[in-house]
Amino acid sequence: MQHPHPHAYPHARPPRRRRAALSALTAATALVAAGLTALGTGTAEAATARQVEALDRGVVSVHTDSGNLISWRWLGTDPDAVSFNVYRAGTKVNATPITGSTNYFHSGAPNSADYTVRAVVGGVEQGDSVHAIQFRTGYKDVPISPPAGGTTPDGVAYTYEANDASVGDLDGDGQLEFVLKWQPTNAKDNSQSGYTGNTVVDGVKLDGTRLWRIDLGRNIRSGAHYTQFQVYDYDGDGKAEVAMKTADASVDGTGAVIGNASADYRNSSGYVLSGPEYLTMFNGQTGKAMGTVDYVPARGTVSSWGDSYGNRVDRFLAGTAYLDGARPSLVMARGYYTRTVIAAWDWRGGAFTRRWTFDTNSSTNTGKGYDGQGNHQLAVADVDADGKDEIVYGAMAVDDNGNALWTTKNGHGDAMHVGDLDPARAGLEVFKVDEDSSKPASYLADARTGAVVWSTPANGDNGRGVAGDIWAGSAGAESWSSADSGVRNPKGTVVASRKPSSTNFLSWWDGDTVRELLDATHIDKYGTSADTRLLTGSGVHSNNGTKATPSLSGDILGDWREEVVWPTTDNTALRIYSTPYETGTRITTLLHDTTYRTALAWQNTAYNQPPHPSFFIGDGMATAPRPTVYTP
């Protein structure tokens, strides 16, 4: 394929306004890293340092027709004033230390050139980084191997396709690994009857080494709503765990069976509406089941969730949240059309402890009356600026302590975005589309209170909606949706009549801070006349039917721009694309912004959505803040 010249999009325009960057390594937060909370000069407390991954430099070399773009991570634990030198086979290639970005274009170099990066701290050059991962043809393939297919009890044959993926440092070496869900070709939506094959999950290193394979077994039905897997270092040992709902006959990565190996609870319609349900924490390095508890909530009476045949009872969501402000907790949920139950779990010392349970059926829980407000996904963010994360569950939010925070009462929807969508107003915002034809087709709400800032008139089932700064011609994030006309600014005013060609995913891909459109197997730049194609994936497929989502998209390697990961057409590799465009903007790796990092963790949940950080990235942005973080 022809690769764009790295200078086709020049350095990002300098910000129009700047705020002072927040330091990650102040004297106040030195206490915090030890688990203390430092008091500020006002009534608010200083930010508590949050546990993040101890990542390596994440160096990549992306080859183009003109040379190689080398990019790397500015870690949250690096000093504010760190600079960098780039070495090829031990010889420095940049004339002066690089201070304004974390990338360097090496003109004329071959695709096999070997690079390392050295940080310069206080004028002293540090040691070599890991060697760059080479994207020799514009992409990097991670070999994967499909499970063997099979035949359902009613005689239907199926094979396997690579589906959603997540990332985490499974073995503690500073490099992220993939956790990949394999879905059978007969996977079903909950509304569809029929048997499915088993759901299979692999742990895979970037060189293709498979660390383990987990088979969830016949008693976990396959489809977008059944298996939400979370990958995160919950106990702070420096290695990520993997959490999933399991059942009798699930088999862990060591071959050990969970529960009764011979149990088969499938009914003649292929649904699993009886038998025990479990929550299991797996060791990320070995796939071993380390702890299993009953899933909360139990299904109870199937019809109490909204129907009797098994659709609404098995709508599951999952996420990861810093509910105490410092360490991550696991969030597992059931239901959103009627009853909703959310359970928060800590994994410490090799055991589960339930932190709280939010239940819209409970007479004592403040969630009473919040029925039917859930989406096909959730988001996690500190919406009330108290240093602890909340769960935004569609048209409602749950506080860090498990109490109801707010609801718009606008009901269920298919898409939602939470972030600093309007940098001109304080705090974060929620953009959401609605399925209820009597409710606003879309709206923007204050994420702290749920107060609706603006809305559009009811217009049927509005199935898709996106919010992000995709156009420099209007300040802040733009939003658009399937049922609404035009592109709107953060005040709800239509600022462009032409909607983008995609109402799907987003990606920071080129050299400026305006975000691009990611849809199916391509990336486009929005224009008011037409979109410009920047990337077409070669020999890859998208996932999840008409949702046309990648296996994963986010800042997983290199600088703050986002990689996109698609399976190859034959499902024998995960093909990673990383940007070939140079940038003059320097932002700390988004993996160390915990709003963004937890969004990567929940991205695989039900109807996948793109991640947003805790701060605004876009045209005219302020200087990006530094995170207050520590590593195990």
N, C-alpha and C positions, 0 to 999 in steps of 0.2 A: 504494500500500500504506500501511497505518497504521504509523507509526513510533513505537517506544516512547518514552515520556518519558525524557529523559536522567537524571532523578533517580529512576527506578523502582528502580534499585539504587544506594544511596547510597555515600558514600565507603567505601573498604575499611576493615575493622576495623584498628586499630593493631596492629602486630606484638606478640606476647607476649614475644619475646626478640629482642635485637638484637646484632649483631656490629659492630665498627668497620668502616666501609666502607674498601675498598682504594683508594688514590689512584692515578690514572693518570699523575700529573704530579709524582712525587717526584723529589728530586735524584738518587736512585740510578738511576731509569729514564731520566733525561736522557742518561746515558751509553749506556744500552741502545738508545735510539732511533737512536744513531749506529752501531749494529751491535755494541756491546760488551756483555759480560755483567758485571753488577755483583755482587760477592760480598756476601752477607748476613753477619750477625753469627754465625750458626750454621754447620752443615755444609752446609746447602742453599744453592743459588744463588738470588739474587733473580730474579724472573720476567723473562724476556726480552720486550721489547716485540714485539708481532706486527703485521705489515702488515695494515691494513684499508682499506676504501674511504673516500675523502675525500668524504663525503656532504654534500648541502645539508641544510637544516633539515627538509625533508620535511613541510611544513605541509599539513594537510587541513582542510576545513570540511565537516562532515556535517550536512545539514539535517534537522530533525525538525519535528513539528507545533508545537513550542514555541520554536524558534530554531535556532541553529547550535552544534555542538560543534567547537571548534577544537583540534587537537592537533598536536604536533610532536616532533621528536627531541631528546633529551638525548644529545649525541654523546660518544663515549669520549674525544675530545680536548678537550671542554669542561672547565673547572675544576669541582671538586666543589661549590663554593659559588655557581655561576652561578644567576641568577634570570632571569625573562622578563617582558616586557610584550607585550600583544597590541594591534595597531592595525587599525582598520577605515578604509580609505581615508585613512590618515595621522592618524587621531584615536585616541588611546589609549582602550581600552574597559574595562580593569581598573583598580581604584582603587589597589592597591599591587602591587609586583612579585610575581610568582607563584614561590613557592619549593618548595612541597610536591608539585608534580605538573608535568606538561607538557601540560596541557589546560585549557581555559576554555570555559564555556558562556555564549554570548551570547544572552540571552533576547529573544525577539520579533523577531530579525533576519531579513530575507528570505534566500532561498536564493542570491541573486545577490551578497550582501555580499562585499566584497573584503578579505582579511586578510593581514597580514604579522606576523611576530614579531621582536622585538628582544631579544637577550641583554643582560643587565646583569652586567658583570664588575668586581668591586672598586668597585661603586657607579657605574661609568661605563656608560651605555647604548651598545651597539654599533649598527651599521647594520641596515637592513631585511634580513630573510630573503627568500627567494623568495616569491612570492605563493602563497596557499593553493590547492591543487587542490580544486575545488568538487564535492562529492557532492550535487547539487541535488535528486535524488529518492531519496536514501539510498544511491545507488551511482554509480559512474563507469564509463562505457563507453570502452574502447579499441578503435577500429575495426580489424578484421582482414579479410583477403580469402582465401577458400579457394582452393587450387590447382585447376586444371581436373582433372576426373576422367578415367578412362580405361577400357580393357578389357584383361583379362589374356589371355595366349596361348590359353587354352581358352575365350575368348568371354564371360567374366563381367565385367559392368560394375561400376564402383565410383566413389564420390565421396569427399570428404574431410571429416573432423571434426577440430576443434581438440582436442588432447589435452593432454599434460603441458606445463608451462611452468617456466621458471626466470627469475632476475633477475640483472642485473649492470649496472654503469655502462659501457656499451659505447663511449661517445664522450667520456668524461672530463669531463662537465659537472656532476657531482655528483648527478644524478638517475638512478635506476635505470630500465633498459629491460627489456622482456620478450624472452626467447628461447622461442619456441613451437614445439612439435612437432606437425605435422599428420600424422594417421594415416589411411590409407585404410579404408573401411568393410569391406574384406575382410582386414584385419590378422589375424594368426593367433597363437595360442599355439604354442610349439615342438612340442607334441604333436600338432598338427593339420596335416595335409598340405594342399596347395593353393597356388596362386600368390597373391601379394599385389601391390598397387600399391606405388609407391615411397614411402619416408618423406621428408617435406619439412620443413625447419626454417627459421623466419623470425626475424629480429631486428626488434623493433617498439618504437618510442618511445611514451610515454604519450599522445601526441596522435594516435596511429595511423599516424604516418609509418613506412613499412617501409624499414628500412635495407638489407636484403638478403634473399635467399632461396637456401637451399642445398638441392639435390636429391641425396639419397644414392644414387639410381640403382637399377637393377634387381638389382644384386648384393648389396644389403643388404635382407634380408627384413624385413617390417614386423610389429611386435608388441611387447608390453611387455618382452620379454627381449632384444631385438636391439639397440636404440639407446638407450644411456645417455649423455646429453650433460652435460658439465660447463661451467659458466660462472663464471669467476673471473679475477682479475688475477694471472696467474702470474708475470709478469716485472717487476711493480712499476712499470709506466709510467703508472699511473693510469687505464688502460682495460682492461676485462675481455676476455679471450679466450674462445673456445668450442672445446672439444675433443670429438671424436667418432671412432668407428670408421668408416672409409670403405673403398671398394673401387674396382676398375676401373669407370669410367663414372659415378662420383660427380662432381657439378658444383658448384663453389664459388659464392660470392655474386657473383663478377664474371663468371660464365659459363665459367670455365676448367675443363677436364675433368681429373680425376685419373686417371692410368693410361691404359688402353686404352678409348677411347670406345665401341667396338663389341662389347666382350666381353660374353658372356652365359653365366653359369655355373649358371643355374637348371636343376635336373633336372626330370623329368616329374612329380614330386610337389611342385614349387615350392620345394624346399630348395636352398640354396646351400652345397655341400659341397666345392667345389674353387675354385681361383683364388686370387690373392693377397689378403691382408687388410692394411689399413693403419690407422695412427693419424694423424689430421691435427689440427693446431692452426690454427684459423681466426681471422682478425682480427675482433674484435667489432664494429668500426665499419663495415667494408666487406664482411665475409664472405669475404675472400680467403684461400685456403689458403696459409699462411705456411711450413709445414713438414709433411712427411709421412714417416713411418718405417714399417717393418713392424710389424704388431700383435704384441704379446707377451702370451701365447704364440701360436704358430701352431697351427692346428687339428690338424696331424699326421694320425694315423690316427683317423678319426671314431669307430670303435668303442672306442677307448681311453678315451673319456669316459663310457662307460656304456651306449650303444646304437649301433646301426649305421645308423639312419634319419635322424639329425640333430636329435634333441631336446636331449640333454644337452651336446653339443659347443658349442652356441650359446647358452649361458646366461651372459650378461655382466653384470657389476656395475661401478660407477664411483664415485669419490669424490674429494674434495680434502682434503689433510691438511697440517698444519704439521710436517713430519717433522724439520726442523732447529730447531723452536721459534720461528722468526721469519717465515719466508716459505712460501707455499703450494706444494705439489707436487701433481701429478696422479696419481691412482691408478686403474689400469684392470685389470680382472680377468676371468677366464674359469673357469667351472666351480664347482660346489659339491656335487653329488650324489656324485661320486667324486673325481677329481683336481681340485685347486684351484691356480691360478696367479695371483698378484697381482704386477703390475709398477708400480713407482713411478718417475715421470718428473719432471724439472725442465725448465721452459721458460725459458731465459735467453739473452739476446743473439740471439734469433731462431732458436734451435736446441733440439732435444730432447737431453737427457742422461738415460740410465737410471741411477737412483740405486741400485736393487736389484730383485731378483726373488725372490719367495717361491714355492716349488714343492713341493707335497706328494709329487711323484715323484722329487725329487732325493735322491741318496744322501748328499750332503754338506750339504744344507740341514736346519736343525732343524725344518722343517715335516714331515719324514718321519713318517708315522703320523697326520697330521691330515686325512686324506682324509674326504670326506663330511660335513664339519662346517659347511658354508656355508648361509646363508639366502637368501631371495629379495630381500634388501637387505643393506646394510652400515651401520655407523655409525662416526663418527670422534670421538675424544675422547682427552684426556690421562689415561688410566686409571691410570697409575702415578705421576702427579704429579712427573714429571721435567722438565716444561716442554715436552715434545715429544709429538706426537699418535701414538696407536695406531689400528689398524684393527680394529674388532670385526666379525667376519665371520660372525656367527651363534653357533654353539657353540664358537667359538675366537676368539683375538685374536692379532694380529701386531704386534710391537714396532716402534718408529719406525725401527729399523735393518734391518727385513726378516726378523728372526728370529721364530720362533714364541714366543709369550708364555705362552699357556695354552689348554687345551681341556677342556670338560666331558664330551666324548665322547657328548653327548646327540643329536648329529646335526642334520639339516636341519629347518627350520621356516619358517613363512610370515610371522611377525611378531616384531618385536624392538624394545625401547625401552631406550635408554642415557641415564642422567642421574643427578642426585642425587635418587633416588627415596625414600631414607630419610635425611632430614637429621639424624637422631639418631645415625647411624653415619658414620665417616670415609669420605671418598671417594665414588666413583660406583658405581652398581649397573646390572645388566643384567636386564631382565625379558624372558623368551622363551617362546614356545609351541613345541611339538614335533609333528612329523608322524609320527614313528616310534611305532607303537602299543605298543612295549615300553619306551619311555622315559617320563619324567614328562610329564604333559600340559602343565604349565607350571612355571616355576621362577624364582626370583630368585637371582642370583649376584653376588659381589663382582667389580667390573669390573677390579680390579687383579690378582687371582689366579685368578679363575674358580671360586673355592670357592662351592658352592651353599649359600645361606643357608636357603632352604626350597624345597620342591617339592610338587606334587600328584601323586596316583597316575596311572599310565598310564590313558589313556581314549581310545584310538583316535587318529585324525588330528585334532589340535586346530588348526583353520584360522585362528582370529583371536584376538588378545589385545591389550590396551591397558593402559598404566600412566600415571597422572597424578593430581595432587591434584584430584579432581572433587567432593569432599565435605568440608566443614569439620567434619563430625562425627567425623572420625578423623584423627589426625596423620599427616603425610607423604603420599606418593602412594598412591592406591588402584590395585589391579590386578584385572582380570577377563578371562575368555576364554570362547570358545564352549563348550568341553567341561567347564569347571569350574563348580561352583555358587557363587553369591554373589560379593560384593565383598570383597577381602582387603586388609588393611593391610600395611605393609612387613615385618611379622614373619610373614606368611602366615596370620594369623587372619582368619576370616570376620567382618566387622564389619557387613555389611548383606546381608540375604538376597536383596534385589531387585537384579538386575544392570541396568545402563543399557540403554536401548533400542538403543544403538549400540555396536559393537565395531570402531570404525573410526578416525576422526581426532579430534583435540583442537584447541581454540582458546581462547586468553584473549580473551574477548569483552566481558563486562560490566565493572562497576566494581570488583569485588573481585579477589583474587589466585587464587581457586579457578578451575580451568580448566573450560571447557565442552565439550560433545560436538558434534563436527562429522561429519555423516553425509549422504551423498547431497547434497541441495540445501537443508539446513536446519541450524540450530544450536540445541541444547537445553541446559538446565541440569538436572543430575542431581538427583533427589529420591528419597528412600527409598520414597515412595508412588507417585510418577509424575514424569516429566520435564516441564519447562516450556519451551515453544517460545519462543525469543528472536528467531529470524530464519528466514524462508522466502525463499529466492532466487526472484526473479521472472523468468520467461522464460529459464531457464538449464538446462543439463544437467550431470550428473556424468560422469565418465570411467571407463574400465577395467572395464566390466561390473559384476559383483556387488561389486567392490571399491568402487565408487561414490565415487571420490575427486575432489576439485577439480583444476583445472589447477595450482593452487598455493595454499598457505595458509601465512602467516607474517607476521612483523612487517616489512612492506616500506614502510610509510608511517606518518606520525603518531607517536604515542607507542608504548610497548612492547606494547600490545595487538596482536592479529593480524588482518590482512586475510584475506579469502578471495576467490579468483578462480575464477569459473566461466565457461565459454563460453556465449554465448547459444544458444538452441535452434536458431537458423538459422546458427550458426557465423560470424556477421558481426562479433562483438565479444567481447572479454574483459571481463566485467562484474565490477568490483571492489567489494566491500562492505567498509566500515570501520565500526568501532563507533560508535554514537550515545550510548553511556553515559559519563557523567563518572566519573572516578576520583580518589581522593586519594593514590594510590601513585605514586611517582616511581622509575623504573628506567631506566638507560642503554639507549639503543636496542639491541635484541637483535642487530641487524646488526653491532655491534661486540663481541659475545661470539662468539669464533671457533668454539666448539663449536656454537652455534646457527647461525652463518652458514654453516659447512660443511654442516650438516644441511639447510639450504635448498638448497644445491648438489646434495646427493645425493638430495633428496626425490623426484625424478623416476625414480629407479633402480628398475626392475622393479616390485615390490609397494610402492607409495609408503607412507611412514610419516610421522607428524608430527614436527616438530623439537623437541628439548629443549636447554635451555642448560646451561652448566657448573655452575650453582648451582640451588638449590631455589627455585621460585616457587610459593607456595601459602599456605594459611591458617597464620598464626603464623610466617611466614617471618622470618628475620633481615634486616637491612638489606642490600639487594642490593649485591654488590661492584662496584667500578669496574674496568673492564678496563685492562690495560697494553698500549697500542697506539700505533702511529704510522701516518701516511698518507704515501703516496709523494710 
